[in-house]
Amino acid sequence: MILPGATLGLLGGGQLGRMFTQAAQRIGFEVVVLDPDPASPAGRIGSRHLRAAYTDEAALRELGTVARAVTTEFENVPAGSLAFLRQFCPVRPGPEAVTLTQDRLVEKRFARAQGLATADFRAIHEVGDCARAFGEIGAPALIKTAQLGYDGKGQAAVESVADAEAAFHRFGGRPSILEARVPLELEISVVLARGGDGAIVTFPVAENRHVQGILDTSVVPARIPEGLAVRAREAAATLADAMDYVGTMAVEFFVVNGGRLLVNELAPRPHNSGHYTLDACATDQFEQQVRAVAGLPLGDTTLLQPVAMVNLLGELWAAGEPQWGRALEDPRVQLHLYGKTEPRPGRKMGHINVLAPTADAALAAARAARERLTAS
């Protein structure tokens, strides 16, 4: 057990790392951040900021020497760096779990090996595979790069073999998958935390809406039957156990055909759809990550009240600084900004949480607050 006053290490310094750092500092830990970006949101508030590449062995050695344990804020940290760090201190989650989520093909095969369903898919390693895969999957379909895709990047809708081949070339001929587009009824996610002793706590299921591949809103509790919520939490826990996972993680699901669950993606870290926990749960997802990494008992995940989260993307800055005072006219609005200095279209700059007596009321209030940010 690593107690407050000790130092934790963090690979990655974006907004997830910033919120992890804030949670750790609140409890009493020091945090050293390794991130190459001099304007890293987490690096700016950490005890130290090691400005170096994730593969810089000297910086990794320093991080592993000063930290009692190390965690990550994103899944695309080189697995070799995690393995290198492990010779100095515990790495939670471990490189095996993180590596599993870095390749969509590996991830989907892993989910199926645990007895969980996914959308139908086929591997594409060269352009000649497109015709065979499309012949088996059919239209409509999606082609997705096996690695490094997020927030809608590295994927394209396809209706024909020609579409698939064009997208494959556009993605640079990188290994990809062709995935059937399912009759989607809903997207949901489960955020959980798992300790080194195997204890698991799950947060309430979030109901998510994406716009152009980027999460736009999350509503909690998800407006689904309780039986479906239970099955989603159980499926997420099954995956975490099979990965021997330690830390906070998220599992995204598609709901199809009147309540059938399909595993979409795994995220070995806190998740955008779990940001509601910052204001609406007894313990938030970032404190859970701190607790799990430090070997402390996991916290209570009780939902205090229904909540809605809306993302704030860089487009809101198109006409200048958003009108924060207008959003905060509603005293229920909780504003979270990420300390990023350069707003860009599609870039997550912050989010708003609103708690209300019902999920519908929370969503309406959160959306209204966001609209007021740019009202004339």
Residue, then its C-alpha position, 0 to 999 in steps of 0.5 A: m500500500i502506497l500512502p499519501g505523501a509518496t510520489l506517483g508517476l504519470l505517462g501522458g499529460g493531457q486532460l485525463g492526466r490533469m484530472f488524475t493529478q488533481a485527484a492525487q494531490r487532493i489526497g496528498f500525493e505528489v505527481v511527476v508527469l512525463d510528457p513531451d509537450p511543454a504546455s502539457p495540462a498535467g505537466r503544468i500542475g504536477s510536482r515535476h514535468l519531465r519534458a521528454a519523449y515516451t521512449d526516452e530511457a533516461a527520462l523513463r529511468e528518472l520517472g521510475t526511480v522517483a515514483r513509487a508506482v506509475t500509471t498512464e493517461f492514454e493507451n498508445v504509450p509504447a508498450g516497451s516503455l511500460a515494460f522498461l519502467r516495470q524494472f524500477c516500480p509497479v506499472r498499473p495497468g501493466p503493459e500486457a493489458v495496455t497492449l491488448t487495447q492498442d489493436r482493434l483486431v486483438e481487442k475484439r478477438f479478446a472480447r470474443a474469447q471471453g464469451l462476449a459479442t462484438a460486431d462482425f469484423r474481418a482483418i485487412h492487411e493488404v488492399g487485396d483483402c478488401a474484396r474478400a472482407f467486403g464479400e463476407i461483411g457486406a454493406p453498410a460497413l466501416i473500415k477502421t485502422a487497427q491502431l491509433g484511431y480515436d474520436g472518429k479518426g482512422q475510420a470511414a463508412v464504406e458501401s462498396v469494395a471500391d470505397a473500402e480500397a480507397a479508405f485503406h489507401r487513404f489510411g496509408g495501407r495500415p492494418s485495418i478491420l472491416e466492421a459491419r455497421v450494426p442497427l444501433e439503438l443506443e451507445i452505453s459505457v461502463v467505467l470501473a476500477r479494479g484493485g491489485d487484489g482483484a476487487i472491482v467497483t463499477f460506476p453507473v452505466a452512462e448513455n452516450r451520444h456521439v457527433q462526428g465520432i466524438l462524444d457529445t453527451s453522456v446521461v447517467p443513469a442510462r435510460i435502459p432497463e436495469g437488467l441490461a445495465v447489470r449485464a453491461r457491468e458484468a461484461a465489463a468486470t469479466l474483461a477487467d478480470a481476464m486482463d488482470y487489470v489494475g486501475t480505472m478502465a472503460v468499456e464501450f458497448f453498442v445496444v442492438n436488436g432490442g437489448r443485445l450487447l456488443v463490445n465496441e472498445l476498451a479504454p485502459r484509463p479514465h474515460n470521457s464518458g466517466h467525467y460525470t463522476l467528478d460531481a455526481c458520485a461519492t468517489d470520482q473515476f480519477e480518485q479511483q485510479v489513484r486508489a487502485v494504483a496506490g493499492l488503497p481500498l477502492g471508493d464508493t461509486t454511489l450516484l448522488q443524483p442523475v447527471a448529464m455531461v456535455n463536452l466543450l470542443g474548440e469550435l466554441w472559441a470560433a468567435g472568441e472566448p465563450q461567455w462563461g458567466r452566461a453558462l453559470e447563470d444556472p447554479r447547478v452548472q459545474l464547469h471543468l476546463y482543461g488548461k489547454t491554450e490552443p482551441r481547435p475544432g474537435r479538440k476537447m477543451g472542457h466539459i459541463n456537468v449538471l445534476a438534476p432530479t431526472a436524467d432528462a432534466a439534467l440533459a436539457a439544462a446541460r445543453a442549454a448551458r452550452e448553448r448560452l456560451t455562444a449566444s449573441 
